[in-house]
Amino acid sequence: MADNAPLPDWETQLEETASDLTRNDRFSTLLIGVATLLAIMLGLVLQQTSVTQTWRYISRTAGLEANYPAGWLVDETGTYVARLRSPGNRPFKTQYLITTVPAGGQTSVRNVLDSLTLQRSVSLSAYRVLSVEEVSAGGSTFTRMRFAFVDADPNPFIQRLPVVVLGMDVVIIDGNRAIILTYMADQDTYDSGLAAFERFLGSLTY
């Protein structure tokens, strides 16, 4: 058969079908790529929204309010005003503590921090104070203490390695009381959660 001879109908149909399949495959590939990109962008938006979304905590007894991460658990049964904990972190739950203690004319911030250190040295394993410094923000000055300890499960039948926990106290003198805001997280998530705690601190009213 000559090279320029017309193709039989069935060969022409096969070429047209192959051409159609190629176009369809290209369109499908492009469509899948666009859908994947949109899904990734939507996921990032939802993640950012979930990270920054907050609920309002109000303690009428202590006379203070603050915005904390949405979905966190609130506990008001301890010696603190409230303990706010992330439901997802394991084995140590990232948490904020709100505590108030009397602070009369003879009580300094250093006295408050020394009392905290004494209590924790007894109750927390390998407790260490890392730094104490004065910080200015938003026209206010407060004292910040960074610390660390080791969290180990007291149940001998639960097999898990001890966790190094990093923490920070922020002490604010308010008249005859001291407000102590504490942030604690395991060392792997401490830095990533610090911005949320700073937003929590910035939202505090009393």
C-alpha positions as CSV (number, residue, x, y, z in Angstrom):
1,M,0.0,0.0,0.0
2,A,1.4,3.5,-0.9
3,D,2.4,5.8,1.9
4,N,-0.1,8.5,0.8
5,A,-3.0,6.1,0.4
6,P,-6.0,6.9,2.5
7,L,-6.4,5.0,5.7
8,P,-9.2,2.5,6.0
9,D,-12.2,3.8,8.0
10,W,-11.3,1.6,11.0
11,E,-7.8,3.0,11.2
12,T,-9.1,6.5,11.0
13,Q,-11.5,5.8,13.8
14,L,-8.7,4.3,16.0
15,E,-6.6,7.4,15.5
16,E,-9.6,9.7,16.3
17,T,-10.4,7.6,19.4
18,A,-6.7,7.7,20.5
19,S,-6.7,11.5,20.0
20,D,-9.9,11.8,22.1
21,L,-8.5,9.7,24.8
22,T,-5.3,11.8,24.9
23,R,-7.3,15.0,25.2
24,N,-9.5,13.5,27.9
25,D,-6.5,12.2,29.8
26,R,-4.9,15.6,29.7
27,F,-8.0,17.3,30.9
28,S,-8.5,14.7,33.7
29,T,-4.9,15.2,34.8
30,L,-5.3,19.0,34.8
31,L,-8.6,18.7,36.7
32,I,-7.1,16.5,39.3
33,G,-4.1,18.9,39.8
34,V,-6.5,21.9,40.2
35,A,-8.7,19.9,42.7
36,T,-5.6,18.9,44.7
37,L,-4.3,22.4,44.9
38,L,-7.7,23.7,46.0
39,A,-8.0,21.0,48.6
40,I,-4.5,21.9,50.0
41,M,-5.4,25.6,50.1
42,L,-8.7,24.9,51.8
43,G,-6.9,22.7,54.4
44,L,-4.4,25.5,55.1
45,V,-7.2,28.1,55.6
46,L,-9.1,25.8,57.9
47,Q,-6.0,25.0,59.9
48,Q,-5.1,28.6,60.3
49,T,-8.7,29.4,61.3
50,S,-8.7,26.6,63.9
51,V,-5.4,27.8,65.3
52,T,-6.6,31.4,65.8
53,Q,-10.2,30.7,66.7
54,T,-10.8,31.5,70.4
55,W,-13.5,31.2,73.1
56,R,-14.0,33.7,75.9
57,Y,-13.2,32.6,79.5
58,I,-15.0,34.6,82.2
59,S,-14.4,34.3,85.9
60,R,-16.8,36.5,87.8
61,T,-15.4,35.3,91.1
62,A,-11.8,36.4,90.2
63,G,-13.0,39.3,88.1
64,L,-11.0,38.5,85.0
65,E,-11.6,37.5,81.4
66,A,-9.4,36.2,78.6
67,N,-9.6,34.5,75.2
68,Y,-8.3,30.9,75.0
69,P,-8.0,28.5,72.1
70,A,-11.4,27.1,70.9
71,G,-12.1,23.5,72.0
72,W,-9.8,23.5,75.0
73,L,-11.0,22.0,78.2
74,V,-11.7,24.2,81.2
75,D,-11.2,23.0,84.8
76,E,-12.0,25.2,87.8
77,T,-11.8,22.6,90.6
78,G,-8.2,23.1,91.7
79,T,-6.4,25.6,93.8
80,Y,-6.2,27.8,90.7
81,V,-8.9,30.0,89.2
82,A,-8.8,27.9,86.0
83,R,-6.8,25.4,84.1
84,L,-7.3,25.5,80.3
85,R,-5.9,22.4,78.5
86,S,-5.6,21.3,74.9
87,P,-7.6,18.1,74.3
88,G,-5.2,16.7,71.8
89,N,-1.6,16.9,73.1
90,R,-0.1,13.6,74.3
91,P,1.4,12.6,76.7
92,F,1.6,16.0,78.4
93,K,-1.3,18.4,77.6
94,T,-0.4,21.9,76.7
95,Q,-2.1,24.1,79.3
96,Y,-2.6,27.6,80.7
97,L,-3.1,28.2,84.4
98,I,-4.8,31.3,85.9
99,T,-3.9,31.7,89.6
100,T,-4.4,34.6,92.0
101,V,-2.6,35.0,95.3
102,P,-2.7,37.8,98.0
103,A,0.0,40.4,97.5
104,G,-0.2,43.1,100.2
105,G,2.1,46.0,100.6
106,Q,5.0,43.9,101.9
107,T,4.7,41.3,99.1
108,S,6.9,41.7,96.1
109,V,6.8,39.9,92.8
110,R,10.0,38.2,93.9
111,N,8.1,36.8,96.9
112,V,5.4,35.4,94.7
113,L,8.0,33.7,92.4
114,D,10.0,32.3,95.4
115,S,6.8,30.8,96.7
116,L,6.0,29.2,93.4
117,T,9.5,27.8,93.2
118,L,9.3,26.3,96.6
119,Q,6.0,24.6,95.9
120,R,7.1,23.2,92.6
121,S,10.4,22.0,93.9
122,V,8.5,19.6,96.1
123,S,5.7,18.6,93.7
124,L,7.5,18.5,90.3
125,S,10.4,16.3,89.4
126,A,13.7,18.0,88.5
127,Y,12.1,21.5,88.7
128,R,14.5,24.3,87.6
129,V,14.1,28.0,87.2
130,L,15.7,29.0,83.9
131,S,15.3,32.8,83.9
132,V,13.5,35.7,85.6
133,E,13.1,39.0,83.7
134,E,11.1,42.2,83.5
135,V,9.1,42.6,80.3
136,S,7.3,45.7,78.9
137,A,4.4,45.2,76.5
138,G,1.4,47.4,75.7
139,G,2.4,50.1,78.1
140,S,2.6,47.6,81.0
141,T,5.5,46.1,82.8
142,F,5.3,42.5,84.2
143,T,7.7,39.9,85.4
144,R,8.3,36.7,83.5
145,M,9.8,33.5,84.9
146,R,10.8,30.6,82.6
147,F,11.1,27.1,84.1
148,A,11.4,23.4,83.3
149,F,10.6,20.1,84.9
150,V,10.2,16.4,84.0
151,D,6.7,14.9,83.8
152,A,6.6,11.2,84.5
153,D,3.5,9.0,85.0
154,P,3.2,7.9,88.6
155,N,1.5,4.7,87.6
156,P,4.2,2.0,87.3
157,F,2.0,-0.1,85.0
158,I,1.9,2.6,82.3
159,Q,4.9,2.3,80.1
160,R,5.9,5.8,78.8
161,L,9.1,7.8,78.8
162,P,9.3,10.9,81.0
163,V,8.6,14.2,79.2
164,V,10.6,17.4,79.6
165,V,8.1,20.2,80.1
166,L,8.9,23.9,79.6
167,G,6.9,26.6,81.2
168,M,6.6,30.3,81.7
169,D,4.9,32.4,84.5
170,V,3.7,35.9,83.9
171,V,3.1,37.8,87.2
172,I,0.9,40.9,87.2
173,I,0.4,42.9,90.5
174,D,-3.2,44.1,90.7
175,G,-3.8,46.0,93.9
176,N,-3.6,43.6,96.8
177,R,-3.3,40.5,94.7
178,A,-1.0,39.0,92.1
179,I,-2.4,37.4,89.0
180,I,-0.2,34.6,87.7
181,L,-0.7,33.3,84.1
182,T,1.3,30.1,83.4
183,Y,2.0,28.4,80.1
184,M,3.3,24.8,80.1
185,A,4.0,22.5,77.1
186,D,6.4,19.7,76.3
187,Q,9.7,20.9,74.9
188,D,8.8,19.8,71.3
189,T,5.6,22.0,71.1
190,Y,6.5,24.8,73.5
191,D,7.9,27.2,70.8
192,S,5.0,26.6,68.3
193,G,2.4,27.3,71.0
194,L,4.0,30.4,72.4
195,A,2.3,32.8,70.0
196,A,-1.2,31.5,71.1
197,F,-0.2,32.1,74.8
198,E,0.9,35.6,74.0
199,R,-2.5,36.3,72.4
200,F,-4.2,34.8,75.5
201,L,-2.1,37.1,77.7
202,G,-2.9,40.1,75.5
203,S,-6.6,39.5,75.7
204,L,-6.6,39.4,79.5
205,T,-8.9,42.0,81.2
206,Y,-9.2,42.4,85.0
